[in-house]
Amino acid sequence: MRLVVVSGHSGAGKSVALRVLEDSGYYCVDNLPVDLLDHFVESTQDSQQNVAVSIDIRNLPENLNQLSIKLDELAKQHDVKVLFLDATKSVLLTRYSETRRIHPLSQQKEKLSLEQAIDLEHKLLKPIKEQADYLIDSSERSIHDLSETIRIELEGKEKKELVMVFQSFGFKYGMPNDADYVFDVRFLPNPHWQPELRPLTGLDAPIKSFLESHPEVIELKLQIQNFIERWLPLLEKNNRSYLTVAIGCTGGKHRSVYITQQIGEYFAQSGHQVQIRHASLEHHQ
């Protein structure tokens, strides 16, 4: 089991780091008291799942050697890494000014100004910073850049794999709520009006032959594929986990099912991680 301890300055990006780790399959706990660290690891080790905990200025022990001792003990049985998020004083001041948040140390010590709180935190966190396996400065990084840097450092991956979800649906049953893009194909020739084709679905060969005999069907399929291909690299850089493309016709039985299946298979054959769903077919069983 791997344990990643995330620490660093308040406002430097610890929450971003936890989100990246969670997306990578880690079981994450925010602001875990150091006293509970070994008990937490013991309770999760049977699952064989990697875990990550954030430790900030609010839950540090008075004696920081206590944390070092705990980490050294855990490292004898597990792969333990410390990730420290840093940022310059001027950047932290700007971030707090923009968000109007109160620094944790200012809450604990009301007489401290924001600048004094940042200085004190810097001093208190110095031992952890010196022990860090990964030290990342977020001062000049956007959230997306920071996420990518954390992923590369911890996972050795330049980007996480985007899951592409292609979902057909029938407008008569309602549009899916989680779609990033929706394509309406109700204007295409409708097999429903062919009595011999009506009982079939867009997964059946006769429906495929009927639709592919119409040039506009092929043209629309290619246009949707080209649209997704054109913007997919930027979507992947945006650190999203899923891209959901919904394609709808009237009943979600023929046209949308065919287009969705064809496009989903195209991207799967291109090496992408693809899920294909036909949301409305259950209404026709």
URWONOR-V104481 format. One line per field, one symbol per residue. ss: DSSP state (~ for helix, > for strand, _ for the rest). A space follows every 50 residues. Layout:
BEGIN
ss: ???
END
This chain:
BEGIN
ss: _>>>>>>>_____~~~~~~~~~~___>>>____~~~~~~~~~~~~~~___ >>>>__~~~_____~~~~~~~~~~~___>>>>>>>>__~~~~~~~~~~~_ ___~~~~~_____~~~~~~~~~~~~~~~~~~__>>>>_____~~~~~~~~ ~~~~~_______>>>>>>>>~~~_______>>>>______~~~_~~~~__ ____~~~~~~~~__~~~~~~~~~~~~~~~~~~~~~~~____>>>>>>>>_ ____~~~~~~~~~~~~~~~___>>>>>>__~~~~_
END
